[in-house]
Amino acid sequence: MLHVIAYLFAGAGFLLLAGVVAVGGSRNKQSWGLAFAALLHALWAFSAVIHAVPLSAVRFLETAHVLGWVGFFGILLTQGRSPIRPLVIGVCAVLLTARTAEIAWNWQASAVLQAQISLSIDLLAVSVALALVVAVFRAAGDSDRWSLKFLCFPLAALFGYDLFLLAQSLGAGLLPGEYHQVRGVLNAMAAPLVFFAAIRRRSWQETFEMSRQAALYSAALIAIGGYLLLLGAVSMVMARLGPEGAPPLQVVFLFGAVLLLLFLLYSGGARARIKLFLSRHVYARKYDYQHEWRKFMGTLTQEGASNPLENRIIRACADLLEVPGGALWLMEGSRPRLEATWNHRPGGSVMEDFDPAEFEGPGGGLRILHGQSLAESSFLRIDAGAWCAIPLPHGNDPIGFIALSEPRAPNRLDAEDEELLLLVARQCASHLAERQAVRELEENRQFSRFNRQFAFVAHDVKNIVSQLSLMLKNFEKYADNPEFQKDMRETVAHSVERMRNLLGRLNSVRQQEDESGDQRASIEVRGLLVREAQTARREEGPDVQVSVAAGAEHASARLPRERFASVIAHLLQNACEASGPEGTVTVYLEETAREILIEIADDGPGMSLDFIRDNLFAPFRSTKRDGFGVGVYQCREFAREQGGDLDVVSSPGSGTVMRLRLPRATAAGTAEAATVDDQSEPKQASA
C-alpha cells in the first residue's frame, strides 16, 4: 500500500508542476519542454499503480517519460542551429520507434527474450538522460547551478537508480518486486525538489552551451549504457548453456568484462577517438580554446626536478593533438641539436642537413611540416618516426622545433590545428628564450664575480711581488746576515701562504661559495696590527708606530683572517708610500661598545675633497704607474661586507687618516680569541 500512495503522490506532484509551468510560465520552449516532461512523468507514475491502464501503455510510458526529460535537457543545451539538436531528436525518435515496434510486434519467442529487449531499450534511454543531466549541470555557471541543483540532483539520482535496476535485471534476471516498488518512494521525494527548481527557473531560461568536457563525459555515460546492453546480450546467450557450463563461463565473462571496461576507461586511443568525433560532428570549431589554453599553461608551469621545461613543452604540445610522444630540437648555431625526448626516439642527436628555412610558408610566415610537406623535407632523414614538425618562433626566426609522433587516433591537421599549434609554439619559444636569457645572465654574473675577485687577487699578488722584489734587491747586500736570512725565510713562507689563500678565494667563486675564501675567526686585533706594522717597514722606509687606547689591548673582531690582514697591509703600504722615507705612520686602535676603530694616519701630501669623492674609491683608477686601482675600493667593500665602513679624512698638505670601523666580536667570540690568536706577540710595538 505504501508504494501505491508514493506513486500517486509523485504523479500528483509532477502533474501539478506541469500545470503551473504551462499556465503561469513564460511562453518559451524551455517552459513547454519542462511542462511536457513533467506531464509524461506524472502519467507514468499513475500508470504504475492504476490497473486499468493496459500493459502496453505502461511500457510505452516507461520509455516516454525518460525521453521527455531527454528532450527538455536537450532544449537547454541547444541554441540556434546547434548540431546537438538533431542528435537529441534522433535519439528520441529511434528509441520511441524501437519501443513502439517492440510493443506492436507479434512475438513468437519466449517472454524472457521480449523482457530483455524491453529492458535494453529502457537502459539506453536512461543512459542518454543521465548523460544530458550531467552535461547541463556542467555547462551551467555558478549562478545558474544555484537553481539547477534542485532539478539536476534528484533527476540524476532517479536515473542512476533506474540504471542500476535495469542493468541488474538485464544481466542477472529480474530483481524482486520491492526494488521496483521503491521507485515510487524515490519519485515522491524528488517531486517537491523539482517543483522548487521550477520556481527558480527564471535564472535558467536561456540555453546553455555544453562544454567539450561535458560532451565527452556524456558520450562516456552513453557508451557505458551500450556496454551494459552488450553484457546483457551475452548473458542471454550464456543462460542457454545450462547449469553445468554457465557458472564457470559467467565468472570468466565477468572477469574479462571488468578488465575490458578498465582498459576502455583509461585508453588514450579511445579517448582521442571520442574527442575527435565530437569535435568534427558536434561543434562548429574543433577546440574549446579556453580549456585547451588553461590545460596547456597548467602543463607548462608544473615545475619539478624530474619534470624539466623541455619535457613539459613537448607534453603540452602533444596533449593538444592526443599524441603519445615527441622530441624537442633547439638551434645550436646553424644546426639543430636534440634537447629532450618524451616517449619518442629520433634517429640521431644532431641534424646536419636540415635547414630551418623549410618551415617558411608560401606567404613568408612559418608553417607546420606534416603530410606531404613533411615527406618532401629533409626532416625524415634523421627522424623517420615523426608525424609532424612544429617550429618554435621567437622574433622572426625559429629557435628550434618540436617533432611529434603518430597520434592515438587517425587525424589530419587543418588550418585550425596549425593556427592553434603555432600560437602555442610561440608561447613555448618565449619560455625557452627566457630560460636561455636567465642562464646567460647567471653565467655573466659568475664571470663578473670571478673578474671582480680576480682584480682583488691581482692587486694582492702585486703587493706580494713588491715585497719579494725588495727582499731580492737587498739579497746581495745582506745575504750573509743571519737576521736577514731569517727574515727572508719568514717572508717567503708568508708569501707562499698568502698565494695559496688567494687561489682559494678564486676557487670559492668557481664553486659559488662565499667570496672571502676564508673562514671567520676571532682575531686579536692589536697583535695583527703590530705584526703588519713590522712587515710594512722597509729599508729606508718611514717609522711605523702602533698606539692603543686604554681598554683596547684585548680588542677582538670575528673576521676572515687573511682578508683582514690584506686590508691592513694595503692601508699601511699606501700610508708608507705617501709619507716617504722620512715620514711617520701612526696606527691607532680604539674599542667602543659596538665597534672597533682603526686609524692609519700618515704625514704625506694629503688629498683633495674632489679626488676623494671622484677617484679614490672608483675601481680601476690609479695614480700609480703599475697599479690596478682596486686597493682602496677593496678595503671599503670588505669593511661594508662585515657591517662596518671605511672613511677618509684628508686635505692637501695635512696628511691623510684612513678610519676603518669594524664590528667587535661577541662575548663568545672574545673568549674564543685566546685559542685562535697568534701564538707569540712581537716584542716591540713599533718598527
C-alpha positions as CSV (number, residue, x, y, z in Angstrom):
1,M,0.0,0.0,0.0
2,L,2.9,2.4,0.8
3,H,4.3,2.2,-2.7
4,V,0.9,2.9,-4.2
5,I,0.5,6.1,-2.2
6,A,4.0,7.1,-3.1
7,Y,3.3,6.6,-6.9
8,L,0.1,8.6,-6.6
9,F,1.8,11.4,-4.6
10,A,4.6,11.5,-7.2
11,G,2.1,11.6,-10.1
12,A,0.1,14.4,-8.4
13,G,3.3,16.4,-7.8
14,F,4.6,16.2,-11.4
15,L,1.1,16.9,-12.7
16,L,0.8,20.0,-10.6
17,L,4.3,21.0,-11.8
18,A,3.2,20.6,-15.4
19,G,0.1,22.7,-14.8
20,V,1.8,25.5,-13.0
21,V,4.6,25.8,-15.6
22,A,2.1,25.6,-18.6
23,V,-0.3,28.1,-17.1
24,G,1.9,30.6,-15.3
25,G,5.2,30.1,-17.0
26,S,6.8,32.0,-19.8
27,R,5.8,31.2,-23.3
28,N,9.1,29.8,-24.5
29,K,10.4,26.4,-25.5
30,Q,12.1,25.7,-22.2
31,S,8.8,26.1,-20.2
32,W,6.9,24.0,-22.7
33,G,9.6,21.4,-22.6
34,L,9.5,21.3,-18.8
35,A,5.7,21.1,-18.7
36,F,5.6,18.2,-21.2
37,A,8.3,16.3,-19.4
38,A,6.6,16.7,-16.1
39,L,3.2,15.6,-17.7
40,L,4.8,12.4,-19.1
41,H,6.4,11.7,-15.7
42,A,3.0,12.1,-14.0
43,L,1.2,9.8,-16.4
44,W,3.9,7.2,-15.9
45,A,3.6,7.4,-12.1
46,F,-0.2,7.0,-12.3
47,S,0.0,4.1,-14.8
48,A,2.3,2.2,-12.4
49,V,-0.5,1.7,-9.9
50,I,-3.7,2.0,-11.9
51,H,-4.6,-1.5,-13.0
52,A,-7.0,-0.3,-15.7
53,V,-4.1,1.0,-17.8
54,P,-3.0,-1.5,-20.4
55,L,0.4,-3.1,-20.0
56,S,1.5,-1.8,-23.5
57,A,0.7,1.8,-22.4
58,V,2.7,1.2,-19.2
59,R,5.7,0.0,-21.1
60,F,5.4,2.9,-23.6
61,L,5.2,5.5,-20.8
62,E,8.2,3.8,-19.1
63,T,10.3,4.9,-22.1
64,A,8.4,8.1,-23.0
65,H,8.7,9.7,-19.5
66,V,12.5,9.3,-19.7
67,L,12.7,10.6,-23.2
68,G,10.6,13.6,-22.1
69,W,13.4,14.7,-19.8
70,V,15.9,13.9,-22.6
71,G,14.0,16.4,-24.8
72,F,13.8,19.0,-22.1
73,F,17.6,18.9,-21.3
74,G,18.3,18.8,-25.0
75,I,16.4,22.1,-25.3
76,L,18.5,23.6,-22.5
77,L,21.7,22.6,-24.4
78,T,20.7,23.6,-27.9
79,Q,21.0,27.1,-29.2
80,G,20.2,28.3,-32.7
81,R,21.3,25.6,-35.2
82,S,23.4,23.7,-32.7
83,P,24.3,20.2,-34.0
84,I,23.2,18.8,-30.6
85,R,19.6,19.3,-31.5
86,P,19.4,16.7,-34.4
87,L,21.3,14.2,-32.2
88,V,18.7,14.6,-29.4
89,I,15.8,14.4,-31.8
90,G,17.3,11.4,-33.5
91,V,17.9,9.5,-30.2
92,C,14.3,10.2,-29.1
93,A,12.9,9.1,-32.4
94,V,14.9,5.9,-32.6
95,L,14.1,4.8,-29.0
96,L,10.4,5.7,-29.4
97,T,10.2,3.8,-32.6
98,A,12.0,0.8,-31.1
99,R,9.6,0.8,-28.1
100,T,6.6,1.1,-30.4
101,A,7.9,-1.7,-32.6
102,E,8.6,-3.9,-29.6
103,I,5.1,-3.4,-28.3
104,A,3.3,-3.9,-31.6
105,W,5.4,-6.9,-32.8
106,N,3.7,-10.2,-32.6
107,W,6.4,-12.1,-30.6
108,Q,6.8,-15.8,-31.2
109,A,9.8,-16.0,-28.9
110,S,9.8,-16.5,-25.2
111,A,8.6,-13.8,-22.7
112,V,12.2,-13.7,-21.3
113,L,13.6,-12.5,-24.6
114,Q,10.9,-9.9,-25.0
115,A,11.6,-8.6,-21.5
116,Q,15.3,-8.4,-22.2
117,I,14.8,-6.4,-25.3
118,S,12.4,-4.1,-23.4
119,L,14.9,-3.6,-20.7
120,S,17.6,-2.9,-23.2
121,I,15.6,0.0,-24.7
122,D,14.9,1.5,-21.3
123,L,18.5,1.1,-20.3
124,L,19.7,3.1,-23.4
125,A,17.1,5.8,-22.8
126,V,18.1,6.2,-19.1
127,S,21.8,6.3,-20.1
128,V,21.1,9.2,-22.5
129,A,19.0,11.0,-19.9
130,L,21.7,10.7,-17.2
131,A,24.3,11.9,-19.7
132,L,22.3,15.0,-20.6
133,V,21.6,15.9,-16.9
134,V,25.4,15.8,-16.2
135,A,26.0,17.9,-19.4
136,V,23.5,20.6,-18.4
137,F,24.9,20.9,-14.9
138,R,28.5,21.1,-16.0
139,A,27.6,23.6,-18.8
140,A,25.9,25.9,-16.3
141,G,27.7,28.7,-14.5
142,D,27.9,29.1,-10.7
143,S,24.9,31.4,-10.6
144,D,22.8,29.0,-12.7
145,R,23.7,26.0,-10.7
146,W,22.1,27.7,-7.7
147,S,18.7,26.8,-9.2
148,L,19.6,23.8,-11.4
149,K,20.8,21.7,-8.4
150,F,17.2,21.2,-7.3
151,L,16.4,20.0,-10.8
152,C,19.5,18.0,-11.8
153,F,20.4,16.3,-8.5
154,P,17.0,14.5,-7.9
155,L,16.6,13.5,-11.5
156,A,20.2,12.3,-11.7
157,A,19.5,10.2,-8.6
158,L,16.3,8.7,-10.2
159,F,18.1,7.9,-13.4
160,G,21.0,6.5,-11.6
161,Y,18.8,4.1,-9.6
162,D,16.9,3.2,-12.8
163,L,20.3,2.5,-14.5
164,F,21.3,0.1,-11.6
165,L,17.9,-1.6,-11.6
166,L,17.8,-2.1,-15.4
167,A,21.4,-3.3,-15.6
168,Q,20.9,-5.8,-12.8
169,S,17.6,-7.0,-14.3
170,L,19.2,-7.4,-17.7
171,G,22.3,-9.1,-16.6
172,A,21.2,-11.3,-13.6
173,G,17.5,-11.6,-14.2
174,L,14.6,-9.6,-12.8
175,L,15.0,-8.4,-9.3
176,P,12.4,-8.8,-6.6
177,G,9.3,-6.6,-6.7
178,E,10.5,-4.5,-3.7
179,Y,13.2,-2.9,-5.8
180,H,10.6,-1.7,-8.3
181,Q,8.1,-0.6,-5.7
182,V,10.7,1.6,-4.0
183,R,10.8,3.7,-7.2
184,G,7.5,5.3,-6.2
185,V,9.0,6.5,-2.9
186,L,12.1,7.9,-4.7
187,N,9.9,9.8,-7.2
188,A,7.7,11.1,-4.4
189,M,10.8,12.5,-2.7
190,A,12.1,14.1,-5.9
191,A,8.8,15.8,-7.0
192,P,9.0,18.6,-4.4
193,L,12.6,19.4,-5.3
194,V,11.8,19.6,-9.0
195,F,8.8,21.8,-8.2
196,F,11.1,24.1,-6.2
197,A,13.5,24.2,-9.1
198,A,10.7,25.3,-11.4
199,I,10.0,28.2,-9.1
200,R,13.6,29.4,-9.7
201,R,13.6,28.6,-13.4
202,R,13.9,32.2,-14.4
203,S,17.6,32.0,-13.8
204,W,18.0,29.3,-16.4
205,Q,15.6,30.5,-19.1
206,E,18.5,30.9,-21.5
207,T,20.1,27.9,-23.2
208,F,23.5,26.6,-22.1
209,E,26.5,25.9,-24.2
210,M,27.7,22.4,-23.5
211,S,31.5,22.3,-23.0
212,R,33.5,19.7,-24.7
213,Q,34.4,18.1,-21.4
214,A,30.7,17.7,-20.6
215,A,30.1,16.2,-24.1
216,L,33.0,13.8,-23.5
217,Y,31.6,12.7,-20.2
218,S,28.1,12.4,-21.6
219,A,29.4,10.3,-24.5
220,A,31.2,8.1,-22.0
221,L,28.0,7.6,-20.0
222,I,26.1,6.6,-23.1
223,A,28.9,4.3,-24.1
224,I,28.7,2.7,-20.7
225,G,25.0,2.2,-21.3
226,G,25.8,0.5,-24.6
227,Y,28.4,-1.6,-22.8
228,L,25.8,-2.8,-20.3
229,L,23.5,-3.7,-23.2
230,L,26.3,-5.8,-24.7
231,L,26.7,-7.5,-21.3
232,G,23.0,-8.3,-21.2
233,A,23.1,-9.8,-24.7
234,V,26.0,-12.0,-23.8
235,S,24.2,-13.0,-20.6
236,M,21.2,-14.1,-22.6
237,V,23.4,-16.4,-24.7
238,M,25.1,-17.8,-21.6
239,A,21.8,-18.5,-19.9
240,R,21.1,-21.1,-22.6
241,L,24.2,-23.2,-21.9
242,G,22.6,-25.0,-19.0
243,P,23.5,-25.2,-15.3
244,E,26.8,-27.0,-15.8
245,G,28.6,-24.7,-18.2
246,A,27.0,-21.4,-17.2
247,P,28.7,-20.7,-13.8
248,P,32.3,-21.1,-15.0
249,L,31.7,-19.1,-18.1
250,Q,29.9,-16.4,-16.1
251,V,33.0,-16.0,-13.9
252,V,35.3,-15.8,-16.9
253,F,32.9,-13.4,-18.6
254,L,32.6,-11.1,-15.6
255,F,36.4,-11.0,-15.1
256,G,37.0,-10.2,-18.8
257,A,34.2,-7.6,-18.8
258,V,35.7,-5.7,-15.9
259,L,39.2,-5.8,-17.4
260,L,37.8,-4.5,-20.8
261,L,35.9,-1.7,-19.1
262,L,39.0,-0.6,-17.2
263,F,41.1,-0.6,-20.4
264,L,38.4,1.4,-22.3
265,L,38.1,3.9,-19.5
266,Y,41.8,4.6,-19.4
267,S,42.6,4.1,-23.0
268,G,44.2,7.2,-24.6
269,G,43.3,6.0,-28.1
270,A,39.6,5.6,-27.2
271,R,39.5,9.0,-25.6
272,A,41.2,10.6,-28.6
273,R,38.7,9.0,-31.0
274,I,35.7,10.2,-29.0
275,K,37.2,13.7,-28.8
276,L,37.9,13.8,-32.5
277,F,34.4,12.5,-33.3
278,L,32.7,15.2,-31.1
279,S,34.9,18.0,-32.5
280,R,34.0,17.1,-36.0
281,H,30.3,16.3,-35.7
282,V,29.0,18.2,-32.7
283,Y,30.8,21.5,-32.7
284,A,31.5,24.2,-35.3
285,R,35.1,24.6,-34.1
286,K,37.4,21.7,-33.1
287,Y,38.8,23.2,-29.9
288,D,37.5,24.7,-26.7
289,Y,40.2,27.3,-26.7
290,Q,39.7,28.4,-23.1
291,H,40.0,24.9,-21.8
292,E,42.9,24.0,-24.1
293,W,44.9,27.1,-23.1
294,R,44.3,26.5,-19.4
295,K,45.4,22.9,-19.7
296,F,48.4,24.0,-21.8
297,M,49.6,26.6,-19.2
298,G,49.0,24.1,-16.4
299,T,51.3,21.6,-18.0
300,L,53.9,24.2,-18.9
301,T,54.1,25.5,-15.3
302,Q,54.3,22.2,-13.5
303,E,57.9,22.7,-12.4
304,G,59.9,19.9,-10.8
305,A,63.4,18.3,-10.7
306,S,62.1,15.3,-12.6
307,N,59.9,17.4,-15.0
308,P,62.2,19.8,-16.8
309,L,60.9,22.6,-19.0
310,E,61.8,20.9,-22.3
311,N,59.7,17.8,-21.4
312,R,56.8,20.0,-20.3
313,I,56.9,21.8,-23.6
314,I,56.7,18.5,-25.5
315,R,53.9,17.2,-23.4
316,A,51.9,20.5,-23.7
317,C,52.0,20.4,-27.5
318,A,51.4,16.7,-27.7
319,D,48.3,16.8,-25.5
320,L,46.6,19.2,-27.9
321,L,46.6,16.5,-30.6
322,E,46.4,13.5,-28.4
323,V,49.9,12.5,-29.4
324,P,51.8,10.0,-27.1
325,G,55.3,11.4,-27.6
326,G,57.7,13.8,-29.2
327,A,61.2,15.4,-29.3
328,L,62.5,18.9,-28.9
329,W,65.2,20.3,-31.1
330,L,67.0,23.6,-30.4
331,M,69.2,25.5,-32.8
332,E,72.9,25.5,-31.9
333,G,74.4,27.8,-34.4
334,S,73.3,26.6,-37.8
335,R,72.5,23.0,-36.7
336,P,69.5,21.7,-34.8
337,R,70.6,19.6,-31.7
338,L,68.3,17.2,-29.8
339,E,67.5,18.8,-26.4
340,A,64.8,16.4,-24.9
341,T,62.6,13.5,-25.8
342,W,59.3,12.2,-24.4
343,N,58.2,8.7,-25.4
344,H,59.9,9.2,-28.7
345,R,63.3,8.1,-30.2
346,P,64.8,10.0,-33.1
347,G,67.5,8.5,-35.3
348,G,70.2,10.9,-34.1
349,S,71.1,13.8,-31.9
350,V,72.2,16.4,-34.5
351,M,70.7,17.3,-37.8
352,E,73.5,18.1,-40.3
353,D,71.5,18.6,-43.5
354,F,68.2,20.1,-42.2
355,D,67.6,23.8,-42.9
356,P,65.1,25.6,-40.7
357,A,64.2,27.7,-43.7
358,E,62.0,24.7,-44.7
359,F,59.5,25.9,-42.1
360,E,58.9,29.1,-44.2
361,G,55.4,29.1,-45.8
362,P,54.4,30.4,-49.2
363,G,53.3,33.8,-47.8
364,G,56.6,34.3,-45.9
365,G,55.3,33.1,-42.5
366,L,56.1,29.9,-40.7
367,R,54.3,26.6,-41.4
368,I,54.0,23.2,-39.8
369,L,55.6,20.3,-41.6
370,H,53.1,17.4,-41.9
371,G,51.8,15.1,-44.5
372,Q,53.2,15.9,-48.0
373,S,55.3,18.9,-46.8
374,L,57.0,16.7,-44.2
375,A,57.6,13.9,-46.7
376,E,59.3,16.4,-49.1
377,S,61.5,17.9,-46.5
378,S,64.9,16.5,-45.3
379,F,63.5,16.2,-41.8
380,L,62.6,12.5,-42.1
381,R,66.3,11.6,-42.7
382,I,67.1,11.9,-39.1
383,D,63.7,11.3,-37.5
384,A,61.7,8.8,-39.6
385,G,59.1,8.3,-36.9
386,A,58.0,12.0,-36.9
387,W,54.4,12.7,-37.8
388,C,54.7,16.5,-37.8
389,A,57.3,19.1,-37.0
390,I,56.2,22.4,-35.3
391,P,58.6,25.4,-35.4
392,L,59.3,27.4,-32.3
393,P,59.2,31.0,-33.4
394,H,60.9,33.7,-31.4
395,G,61.1,37.0,-33.2
396,N,61.5,36.4,-36.9
397,D,63.4,33.1,-36.8
398,P,62.7,29.7,-35.2
399,I,64.9,28.9,-32.2
400,G,64.0,25.2,-32.6
401,F,61.2,22.9,-33.3
402,I,59.1,20.0,-31.9
403,A,58.7,16.7,-33.6
404,L,55.6,14.7,-32.7
405,S,54.9,11.0,-33.2
406,E,51.8,9.4,-34.6
407,P,48.6,10.4,-32.8
408,R,46.5,7.9,-30.9
409,A,43.6,8.4,-33.3
410,P,44.0,9.0,-37.1
411,N,43.9,12.7,-37.6
412,R,44.7,15.2,-40.3
413,L,45.9,18.7,-39.5
414,D,43.9,21.5,-40.9
415,A,44.1,25.3,-40.8
416,E,42.6,25.5,-37.3
417,D,45.1,23.0,-35.9
418,E,48.0,24.9,-37.4
419,E,46.8,28.2,-36.1
420,L,46.5,26.9,-32.5
421,L,49.8,24.9,-32.7
422,L,51.7,28.0,-33.9
423,L,50.2,30.1,-31.2
424,V,51.2,27.5,-28.6
425,A,54.7,27.1,-30.1
426,R,55.3,30.8,-29.9
427,Q,54.5,30.7,-26.2
428,C,56.8,27.7,-25.7
429,A,59.6,29.6,-27.6
430,S,59.3,32.6,-25.3
431,H,59.7,30.3,-22.2
432,L,62.8,28.7,-23.8
433,A,64.2,32.1,-24.7
434,E,63.6,33.4,-21.2
435,R,65.3,30.4,-19.7
436,Q,68.3,30.8,-22.0
437,A,68.5,34.5,-21.1
438,V,68.4,33.6,-17.4
439,R,71.2,31.1,-18.0
440,E,73.3,33.7,-19.8
441,L,72.7,36.2,-17.1
442,E,73.8,33.8,-14.5
443,E,76.9,33.0,-16.4
444,N,77.7,36.7,-16.8
445,R,77.1,37.1,-13.1
446,Q,79.6,34.3,-12.4
447,F,82.2,35.8,-14.7
448,S,81.6,39.2,-13.1
449,R,82.2,37.8,-9.7
450,F,85.2,36.0,-10.9
451,N,86.7,39.1,-12.6
452,R,86.0,41.2,-9.6
453,Q,87.7,38.8,-7.3
454,F,90.5,38.3,-9.8
455,A,91.1,42.0,-9.8
456,F,91.4,42.0,-6.0
457,V,93.7,38.9,-6.1
458,A,95.9,40.5,-8.8
459,H,96.3,43.6,-6.6
460,D,97.3,41.4,-3.6
461,V,99.7,39.5,-5.9
462,K,101.3,42.8,-6.9
463,N,101.9,43.6,-3.2
464,I,103.5,40.2,-2.7
465,V,105.7,40.7,-5.7
466,S,106.8,44.1,-4.4
467,Q,107.7,42.6,-1.1
468,L,109.7,39.8,-2.7
469,S,111.3,42.2,-5.1
470,L,112.6,44.4,-2.3
471,M,113.9,41.3,-0.5
472,L,115.7,40.2,-3.7
473,K,117.1,43.7,-4.1
474,N,118.7,43.5,-0.6
475,F,119.9,39.9,-1.1
476,E,123.4,40.8,-2.4
477,K,123.9,43.3,0.4
478,Y,122.6,41.3,3.4
479,A,122.9,37.7,2.2
480,D,125.4,36.7,4.9
481,N,123.4,38.4,7.7
482,P,121.7,35.7,9.8
483,E,118.9,38.1,10.7
484,F,118.2,38.8,7.0
485,Q,118.2,35.1,6.3
486,K,115.6,34.5,9.0
487,D,113.6,37.4,7.7
488,M,113.8,36.1,4.1
489,R,112.7,32.7,5.1
490,E,109.7,34.0,7.1
491,T,108.8,36.4,4.2
492,V,108.9,33.7,1.6
493,A,106.8,31.4,3.8
494,H,104.3,34.1,4.4
495,S,104.1,35.0,0.7
496,V,103.5,31.3,-0.2
497,E,100.8,31.1,2.3
498,R,99.1,34.2,1.1
499,M,99.3,33.0,-2.5
500,R,97.6,29.8,-1.5
501,N,94.8,31.7,0.2
502,L,94.4,33.9,-2.9
503,L,94.0,30.8,-5.1
504,G,91.4,29.5,-2.6
505,R,89.5,32.7,-2.9
506,L,89.3,32.3,-6.7
507,N,88.3,28.7,-6.3
508,S,85.5,29.7,-3.9
509,V,84.0,31.9,-6.6
510,R,84.0,29.0,-9.1
511,Q,82.2,26.8,-6.6
512,Q,79.7,29.7,-5.8
513,E,80.8,29.8,-2.2
514,D,81.5,32.9,-0.1
515,E,83.8,35.2,-2.0
516,S,86.0,35.5,1.0
517,G,87.5,32.1,0.6
518,D,88.4,32.4,4.3
519,Q,86.5,31.2,7.3
520,R,85.7,33.7,10.0
521,A,87.8,33.5,13.2
522,S,88.2,35.6,16.3
523,I,91.3,37.8,15.8
524,E,93.2,39.7,18.5
525,V,93.4,43.0,16.6
526,R,96.4,44.6,18.4
527,G,98.7,41.7,17.7
528,L,97.8,41.6,14.0
529,L,98.4,45.4,13.7
530,V,101.8,45.1,15.3
531,R,102.8,42.3,13.0
532,E,101.7,44.1,9.9
533,A,103.4,47.3,11.0
534,Q,106.7,45.5,11.3
535,T,106.2,44.0,7.9
536,A,105.3,47.3,6.4
537,R,108.6,49.0,7.4
538,R,111.3,48.5,4.8
539,E,114.8,49.6,4.5
540,E,114.9,53.4,4.4
541,G,111.1,53.4,4.9
542,P,109.1,55.6,7.3
543,D,108.7,54.9,11.0
544,V,105.5,53.0,11.7
545,Q,104.1,53.3,15.3
546,V,101.2,51.5,16.8
547,S,99.2,53.3,19.6
548,V,96.5,51.5,21.5
549,A,93.8,53.3,23.6
550,A,93.2,52.3,27.2
551,G,90.9,49.3,27.4
552,A,91.6,48.2,23.8
553,E,94.6,46.0,24.5
554,H,92.5,42.8,24.1
555,A,90.1,44.1,21.4
556,S,88.9,41.2,19.1
557,A,86.9,41.0,15.9
558,R,85.4,38.0,14.2
559,L,86.5,38.4,10.6
560,P,88.1,36.4,7.7
561,R,91.7,36.5,8.9
562,E,93.6,36.6,5.6
563,R,91.3,39.3,4.0
564,F,91.5,41.4,7.1
565,A,95.3,41.2,7.2
566,S,95.4,42.0,3.5
567,V,93.3,45.2,4.1
568,I,95.5,46.4,6.9
569,A,98.7,45.6,4.9
570,H,97.3,47.6,1.9
571,L,96.4,50.6,4.0
572,L,99.8,50.6,5.7
573,Q,101.6,50.3,2.4
574,N,99.7,53.3,1.0
575,A,100.5,55.3,4.1
576,C,104.2,54.4,3.9
577,E,104.4,55.4,0.2
578,A,102.6,58.7,0.9
579,S,104.9,59.6,3.9
580,G,108.1,58.7,2.2
581,P,111.4,57.5,3.8
582,E,111.5,60.5,6.3
583,G,107.8,60.4,7.2
584,T,105.9,58.8,10.1
585,V,102.9,56.5,10.0
586,T,100.8,56.1,13.1
587,V,98.3,53.3,13.7
588,Y,95.7,53.9,16.4
589,L,93.4,51.3,17.9
590,E,90.2,52.0,19.9
591,E,87.3,49.9,21.0
592,T,83.8,51.0,21.8
593,A,80.7,49.2,22.9
594,R,79.7,48.2,19.4
595,E,82.7,48.5,17.1
596,I,86.5,48.6,16.7
597,L,88.1,51.7,15.3
598,I,91.4,51.5,13.5
599,E,93.0,54.7,12.2
600,I,96.1,54.7,10.0
601,A,97.5,58.3,9.7
602,D,100.4,59.5,7.6
603,D,102.1,62.9,7.2
604,G,102.1,62.8,3.4
605,P,100.8,65.4,1.0
606,G,97.2,64.6,1.5
607,M,94.3,64.5,-1.0
608,S,91.7,67.0,-2.1
609,L,88.0,66.5,-1.5
610,D,87.3,66.2,-5.2
611,F,89.9,63.5,-5.6
612,I,88.4,61.6,-2.6
613,R,84.9,61.9,-3.9
614,D,85.5,61.1,-7.6
615,N,88.6,58.9,-7.8
616,L,89.8,57.4,-4.5
617,F,87.1,54.7,-4.3
618,A,86.5,54.3,-8.0
619,P,87.7,50.9,-9.2
620,F,90.4,50.7,-11.9
621,R,91.5,54.2,-11.4
622,S,95.1,54.5,-10.0
623,T,97.8,57.3,-9.7
624,K,100.5,54.6,-9.7
625,R,102.1,53.6,-13.0
626,D,101.8,49.8,-12.2
627,G,98.7,50.0,-10.0
628,F,95.3,48.3,-10.6
629,G,93.2,50.9,-8.9
630,V,91.2,48.5,-6.8
631,G,93.1,48.5,-3.5
632,V,91.1,51.2,-1.5
633,Y,87.9,50.1,-3.2
634,Q,88.5,46.5,-2.0
635,C,89.2,47.7,1.5
636,R,86.0,49.6,1.7
637,E,84.0,46.7,0.2
638,F,85.5,44.4,2.8
639,A,84.5,46.7,5.7
640,R,81.0,47.1,4.4
641,E,80.6,43.3,3.9
642,Q,81.5,42.9,7.6
643,G,79.0,45.5,8.7
644,G,81.4,48.4,9.1
645,D,82.8,51.1,6.8
646,L,86.0,53.0,5.7
647,D,86.1,56.7,6.0
648,V,88.8,59.2,4.8
649,V,89.9,62.4,6.4
650,S,92.4,64.4,4.3
651,S,93.2,67.7,2.8
652,P,96.1,68.9,0.7
653,G,99.3,69.5,2.8
654,S,97.9,68.0,6.0
655,G,98.3,64.2,5.5
656,T,95.6,61.5,5.4
657,V,93.7,59.5,8.0
658,M,92.1,56.2,6.9
659,R,89.5,55.4,9.5
660,L,88.4,51.7,9.4
661,R,85.3,50.8,11.5
662,L,84.5,47.1,12.1
663,P,82.0,45.3,14.5
664,R,83.6,44.0,17.6
665,A,83.3,40.3,18.4
666,T,80.6,38.9,20.7
667,A,81.4,37.6,24.2
668,A,81.6,34.1,22.8
669,G,83.9,35.3,20.0
670,T,86.1,37.1,22.5
671,A,86.5,34.0,24.6
672,E,87.4,32.1,21.5
673,A,90.2,34.5,20.6
674,A,92.6,33.0,23.0
675,T,92.6,29.7,21.1
676,V,93.0,31.1,17.6
677,D,95.2,34.2,18.1
678,D,98.8,34.4,17.2
679,Q,100.9,32.3,19.5
680,S,103.5,34.9,20.1
681,E,103.4,38.7,20.1
682,P,106.2,40.8,18.7
683,K,108.5,42.3,21.2
684,Q,108.1,45.9,20.0
685,A,105.1,48.0,19.3
686,S,106.9,50.0,16.7
687,A,109.1,49.1,13.8
